């Protein structure tokens, strides 16, 4: 008779958590933050077809890092739940908090009952009438839910990115300033002093517009995204600067040589 090896529940949970964290840390980062114009969602994504930022409902957005097929299943389930609740009751009954709690229950059950946990970390964001009313919930692989104070980062080196966001975040800043802060955090490469240049080809940007009635989710791409990208000031050669003086000052008569009006 073969002997069965015993593993304590604590060790099983630690192994599952380490497995999920290791794989999530390999994912490219996502930054979500509130601003005066709404809630901005910026993800580093090399794919133009597989998105990491989505719309869940009228004024609720979704962002994720990790294994694509797993967080896509979560997103689809969230959309169905939101549609069913909005149809059965009222569209105002669908809130970011209710969806985040449902996700927490699902992720917690998967983490404790299944052999392999979901290798995902997700954000459920809701835009309010003012920045103070915005809702940002970050959910981890084990079902833990955190109510974030206006900004969050997910993926590899997320803690270092949060430090960059905390230093420059202003909930009353316009959309352009919020995007510049998000881009600075993503390009900081974890805050280790090495900055990377991120182009529009590897950025996925969306916003939940505060003043937009009905469906607030809007993707920012193409020319709209180009307009948000920072412009480097061209270096000007002092020798090439042409002032107000003419090229040959000798050809210009002095003020004293000008004919004086007769008295």
C-alpha positions in Angstrom: 0.0 0.0 0.0 1.5 3.3 -1.1 2.0 5.9 1.6 0.3 9.3 1.0 2.3 12.3 1.8 0.7 14.9 4.0 0.9 18.6 3.2 -0.4 21.2 5.7 -3.2 23.6 4.4 -0.9 26.5 5.3 1.8 25.2 3.0 -0.7 24.5 0.2 -2.0 28.1 0.4 1.6 29.5 0.4 2.5 27.5 -2.6 -0.6 28.7 -4.5 0.0 32.3 -3.6 3.7 32.1 -4.6 2.7 30.5 -7.9 0.2 33.2 -8.7 2.4 36.1 -7.7 5.3 34.9 -9.7 3.3 34.6 -12.9 1.4 37.9 -12.4 4.7 39.8 -11.8 5.7 38.8 -15.4 2.8 40.8 -16.8 3.1 44.3 -18.2 1.8 47.0 -15.9 -1.5 48.8 -15.8 -2.2 52.2 -14.2 -5.6 53.5 -13.2 -6.1 57.0 -11.6 -8.7 59.6 -11.1 -8.5 63.1 -12.6 -10.7 66.1 -13.2 -12.1 64.7 -16.4 -12.8 61.2 -15.1 -11.0 57.9 -14.5 -8.0 57.2 -16.7 -6.9 53.6 -17.5 -3.5 53.1 -19.1 -2.0 49.7 -19.9 1.3 48.7 -21.5 0.1 46.2 -24.2 1.9 45.1 -27.3 -1.2 43.5 -28.8 -3.7 45.5 -30.8 -6.4 42.8 -30.7 -6.2 41.5 -27.1 -7.2 44.2 -24.8 -6.4 44.7 -21.1 -8.8 47.6 -20.6 -12.6 47.2 -21.1 -16.0 48.6 -20.3 -18.2 46.6 -17.9 -21.2 48.8 -17.8 -22.4 52.4 -18.4 -19.9 54.1 -16.0 -17.8 51.2 -14.9 -14.5 50.1 -16.4 -12.3 47.0 -16.1 -8.6 46.5 -16.2 -6.5 43.4 -15.7 -3.0 41.9 -15.8 -2.0 38.2 -15.9 -3.3 35.3 -17.9 -5.5 36.6 -20.7 -8.0 33.7 -20.9 -8.6 33.8 -17.2 -9.3 37.5 -16.8 -11.3 37.4 -20.1 -13.6 34.9 -18.4 -14.0 37.1 -15.4 -14.7 40.1 -17.6 -17.4 38.2 -19.6 -19.0 37.1 -16.3 -19.0 40.6 -15.0 -20.7 42.0 -18.1 -23.4 39.3 -17.9 -24.0 40.0 -14.3 -24.2 43.8 -14.8 -26.6 43.4 -17.7 -28.9 41.0 -15.8 -29.0 43.2 -12.7 -29.6 46.4 -14.8 -32.4 44.7 -16.8 -34.1 43.1 -13.8 -34.0 46.1 -11.5 -32.5 49.5 -12.6 -29.4 50.5 -14.3 -28.5 52.6 -11.3 -28.4 49.5 -9.2 -25.3 48.3 -11.0 -22.3 49.7 -9.1 -18.6 49.2 -9.1 -18.7 48.0 -5.5 -21.3 45.3 -6.2 -19.3 43.9 -9.2 -16.0 44.1 -7.2 -17.6 42.1 -4.3 -18.9 39.4 -6.8 -15.4 39.2 -8.3 -13.9 38.8 -4.8 -16.2 35.9 -4.0 -15.3 34.2 -7.3 -11.6 34.6 -7.0 -11.6 33.5 -3.3 -13.6 30.4 -4.1 -11.2 29.5 -7.0 -8.1 30.1 -4.8 -9.3 27.9 -1.9 -11.1 25.1 -3.8 -9.2 24.6 -7.0 -5.7 23.2 -7.4 -4.5 26.1 -9.5 -5.5 29.7 -8.7 -6.2 32.3 -11.3 -3.1 34.1 -12.3 -4.8 37.5 -12.5 -5.1 40.8 -10.8 -8.0 43.1 -11.8 -9.4 46.5 -11.2 -13.0 47.6 -11.2 -13.3 51.3 -11.6 -16.4 53.5 -11.4 -16.6 57.2 -12.3 -18.7 59.5 -10.2 -20.0 63.1 -10.3 -16.7 64.3 -8.8 -13.2 62.8 -8.2 -14.1 62.2 -4.6 -17.0 60.0 -5.7 -14.8 57.8 -8.0 -14.5 54.1 -7.0 -11.3 52.2 -7.6 -11.2 48.6 -6.4 -8.1 46.3 -6.8 -8.7 42.6 -6.5 -5.9 40.0 -6.2 -5.8 36.3 -7.1 -6.9 35.2 -3.6 -10.1 37.3 -3.6 -8.7 40.1 -1.5 -10.3 43.5 -2.3 -8.8 46.9 -1.7 -10.4 50.3 -2.0 -7.7 52.4 -3.5 -7.3 56.2 -2.8 -7.6 57.6 -6.3 -4.8 55.7 -8.1 -3.4 52.1 -8.4 -0.9 50.1 -10.3 -0.9 46.4 -11.2 1.6 44.0 -12.6 5.4 43.7 -12.2 7.0 46.2 -9.8 3.6 47.6 -8.9 4.8 48.9 -5.6 7.5 51.1 -7.2 5.0 52.5 -9.7 2.6 53.4 -6.9 5.4 55.5 -5.3 5.7 57.4 -8.5 1.9 57.9 -8.7 1.7 59.0 -5.1 4.3 61.7 -5.6 2.5 63.4 -8.5 -1.2 62.5 -8.3 -3.7 65.3 -8.2 -7.4 64.4 -8.5 -8.1 67.8 -9.9 -5.6 67.6 -12.7 -6.8 67.6 -16.3 -6.7 64.5 -18.4 -3.4 65.5 -20.2 -1.5 65.9 -16.8 -2.9 62.6 -15.5 -1.8 60.8 -18.7 1.7 62.3 -18.3 1.9 61.0 -14.8 0.7 57.5 -15.8 3.3 57.5 -18.7 6.0 58.6 -16.3 5.2 55.8 -13.9 5.0 53.1 -16.6 8.3 54.3 -18.3 10.2 54.4 -14.9 10.7 50.7 -15.2 9.9 50.1 -11.5 11.5 53.2 -10.2 15.1 51.8 -10.6 16.4 55.0 -12.3 16.2 53.5 -15.8 13.6 55.2 -18.0 12.1 53.5 -21.0 10.6 55.2 -24.0 7.0 54.1 -24.5 5.3 54.8 -27.8 1.7 54.7 -28.9 2.2 51.2 -30.4 2.6 49.6 -26.9 0.0 51.7 -25.0 -3.7 51.0 -24.5 -5.5 54.0 -23.1 -9.2 54.6 -22.2 -11.1 57.0 -20.0 -14.4 57.0 -18.1 -15.5 60.5 -19.0 -17.1 62.2 -16.1 -19.2 64.7 -18.1 -20.4 62.2 -20.7 -24.0 61.1 -20.2 -24.9 57.4 -20.5 -22.0 55.2 -21.4 -18.9 57.0 -20.2 -16.2 54.6 -21.5 -14.1 55.9 -24.4 -10.9 54.5 -25.9 -8.2 57.0 -26.7 -6.3 56.0 -29.8 -5.0 57.3 -33.1 -4.7 61.0 -33.4 -6.3 61.6 -30.0 -3.5 59.5 -28.3 -0.8 61.2 -30.4 -2.1 64.6 -29.1 -1.6 63.4 -25.5 1.9 62.1 -26.0 4.6 64.5 -24.6 6.5 66.6 -27.2 10.2 67.1 -26.7 11.3 70.7 -27.1 13.6 71.1 -30.0 17.1 72.3 -29.2 17.6 75.8 -30.6 21.1 76.9 -31.8 21.7 80.4 -30.5 23.6 81.2 -33.7 20.6 80.4 -35.8 18.2 82.6 -33.9 17.2 85.6 -36.0 16.4 88.6 -33.8 14.5 91.8 -34.6 17.7 93.5 -35.8 18.3 93.5 -39.6 21.1 91.4 -41.0 23.2 94.4 -41.9 22.9 97.1 -39.2 25.1 99.4 -41.2 22.4 99.8 -43.9 19.9 101.1 -41.3 20.1 104.8 -40.7 20.6 106.0 -37.1 17.7 107.7 -35.4 19.7 110.9 -35.6 20.1 110.7 -39.4 16.3 110.6 -39.9 14.8 113.8 -41.2 13.3 115.9 -38.4 9.8 117.4 -38.9 9.8 121.1 -39.5 8.6 123.3 -36.8 
